[in-house]
Amino acid sequence: MEHTRRCAITVADLGEFGIIARIVGRLPQPPAVLLGPGDDAAVLAAPGGRVVVTTDLLLEGRHFRRDWSSAYDVGRKAAAQNLADIAAMGAEPTALFVGLGLPGDLPVEWLDDLTAGFRDECTPVGAGVAGGDISRSDRLVLGVTALGTLDGRPPVTRAGARPGDLLAVTGRLGHAAAGLALLQSGHPAPLPSLVDAHRRPRPPYASGPEAARLGATAMADVSDGLVQDVGHIASASGVRVEIDAAAFPVPDDLTEAGSLTGADPVRWILTGGDDHALVATFPAAPPAGWLTVGRVVEGEGVRVSGYDEVEGGWDHFR
């Protein structure tokens, strides 16, 4: 009996315009996109008269690994880290633009799952992929640009913290770093929730605009580690920020992961990136859902109680 082997369709089989048509056909457009993919440029509504813009570059082997993360995970994470930056300015996300560098032998199924990841991360916050570009590449590359609207409000920058303000955080901290450590150590099975946190962050998107409306003086997305990102606020604002390490509850799964890998879970909370929590300063008690973890004083830099020195945080060239 003759046996036939099924061959996976690759992106090279589809060609550039076939790839574009396949992606566009799977992505709904939100109301803010007046003209989406298909022309020389997209057209978006900007009701407040100002547009917030951020961009990120993701390289296979540097920012994600296909043996650790599914295509769907990569799409969710790539969208999340950009949408979180928009929220950290106090803005509402409206659209993403995605540049893709694709190896010719990449299965179309992987591309479909990546597209689904972008769709499912964007749709709940009212955003969508409004355009982008595609090129052949030796390895996978994603360039993502996110746009947002302030709806007439001023942006919340890193430069507004003042002595007397309280420092507060919302969202998960240390989970993604713990998940990465488990993958690197070969112990991912006992704590799948932490590994999932590394693969697919859960930024508190709504908390950014809410904090802006309720008087946040400075805010940042915790992408490179809390101490490092608070350091950016301290530098931009010309102040010193004191963090109380004892203010952070340490979940049981972080404690267990620390035991498995020989790490201090509090250091994951202080220096771990990729959770995309939000950190902000407030002139009074923060809103519900935010945890007060420190204060702003005169001076410069960041001090963490109980730690003489806290090294870590993400640096592409370290």
Secondary structure as the mmCIF struct_conf table of DSSP 4:
data_model
#
loop_
_struct_conf.conf_type_id
_struct_conf.id
_struct_conf.beg_label_comp_id
_struct_conf.beg_label_asym_id
_struct_conf.beg_label_seq_id
_struct_conf.end_label_comp_id
_struct_conf.end_label_asym_id
_struct_conf.end_label_seq_id
HELX_LH_PP_P HELX_LH_PP_P1 ARG A 6 ILE A 9
STRN STRN1 THR A 10 THR A 10
HELX_RH_AL_P HELX_RH_AL_P1 VAL A 11 LEU A 14
HELX_RH_AL_P HELX_RH_AL_P2 GLU A 16 VAL A 24
TURN_TY1_P TURN_TY1_P1 GLY A 25 ARG A 26
TURN_TY1_P TURN_TY1_P2 PRO A 31 ALA A 32
STRN STRN2 VAL A 33 LEU A 35
TURN_TY1_P TURN_TY1_P3 PRO A 37 GLY A 38
BEND BEND1 ASP A 39 ALA A 41
STRN STRN3 VAL A 43 LEU A 44
TURN_TY1_P TURN_TY1_P4 PRO A 47 GLY A 48
BEND BEND2 GLY A 49 GLY A 49
STRN STRN4 VAL A 51 LEU A 59
STRN STRN5 GLU A 60 GLU A 60
TURN_TY1_P TURN_TY1_P5 GLY A 61 HIS A 63
STRN STRN6 PHE A 64 PHE A 64
TURN_TY1_P TURN_TY1_P6 ARG A 66 TRP A 68
BEND BEND3 SER A 69 SER A 69
HELX_RH_AL_P HELX_RH_AL_P3 ALA A 71 ALA A 88
TURN_TY1_P TURN_TY1_P7 MET A 89 GLY A 90
STRN STRN7 GLU A 92 LEU A 102
TURN_TY1_P TURN_TY1_P8 GLY A 104 ASP A 105
STRN STRN8 PRO A 107 PRO A 107
HELX_RH_AL_P HELX_RH_AL_P4 VAL A 108 CYS A 122
HELX_RH_3T_P HELX_RH_3T_P1 THR A 123 VAL A 125
TURN_TY1_P TURN_TY1_P9 GLY A 126 GLY A 126
STRN STRN9 GLY A 128 ARG A 136
BEND BEND4 ASP A 138 ARG A 139
STRN STRN10 VAL A 141 THR A 149
TURN_TY1_P TURN_TY1_P10 ASP A 151 GLY A 152
HELX_LH_PP_P HELX_LH_PP_P2 ARG A 153 PRO A 155
TURN_TY1_P TURN_TY1_P11 ARG A 158 ALA A 159
TURN_TY1_P TURN_TY1_P12 PRO A 163 GLY A 164
HELX_LH_PP_P HELX_LH_PP_P3 ASP A 165 ASP A 165
STRN STRN11 LEU A 166 THR A 170
BEND BEND5 GLY A 171 GLY A 171
BEND BEND6 GLY A 174 GLY A 174
HELX_RH_AL_P HELX_RH_AL_P5 HIS A 175 SER A 185
TURN_TY1_P TURN_TY1_P13 GLY A 186 GLY A 186
TURN_TY1_P TURN_TY1_P14 ALA A 189 PRO A 190
HELX_RH_AL_P HELX_RH_AL_P6 PRO A 192 ARG A 199
BEND BEND7 ARG A 200 ARG A 200
TURN_TY1_P TURN_TY1_P15 TYR A 205 ALA A 206
HELX_RH_AL_P HELX_RH_AL_P7 SER A 207 ARG A 213
TURN_TY1_P TURN_TY1_P16 LEU A 214 GLY A 215
BEND BEND8 THR A 217 THR A 217
STRN STRN12 ALA A 218 VAL A 222
BEND BEND9 SER A 223 ASP A 224
HELX_RH_AL_P HELX_RH_AL_P8 LEU A 226 SER A 237
TURN_TY1_P TURN_TY1_P17 GLY A 238 GLY A 238
STRN STRN13 ARG A 240 ILE A 243
HELX_RH_3T_P HELX_RH_3T_P2 ALA A 245 ALA A 247
BEND BEND10 PHE A 248 PHE A 248
HELX_RH_AL_P HELX_RH_AL_P9 ASP A 252 THR A 261
TURN_TY1_P TURN_TY1_P18 GLY A 262 GLY A 262
HELX_RH_AL_P HELX_RH_AL_P10 PRO A 265 THR A 271
BEND BEND11 ASP A 274 ASP A 275
STRN STRN14 ALA A 277 PHE A 282
BEND BEND12 PRO A 283 ALA A 285
HELX_LH_PP_P HELX_LH_PP_P4 PRO A 286 PRO A 287
TURN_TY1_P TURN_TY1_P19 ALA A 288 GLY A 289
STRN STRN15 LEU A 291 VAL A 297
BEND BEND13 GLU A 298 GLU A 300
STRN STRN16 GLY A 301 VAL A 304
TURN_TY1_P TURN_TY1_P20 SER A 305 GLY A 306
STRN STRN17 TYR A 307 TYR A 307
BEND BEND14 ASP A 308 ASP A 308
TURN_TY1_P TURN_TY1_P21 HIS A 316 PHE A 317
#
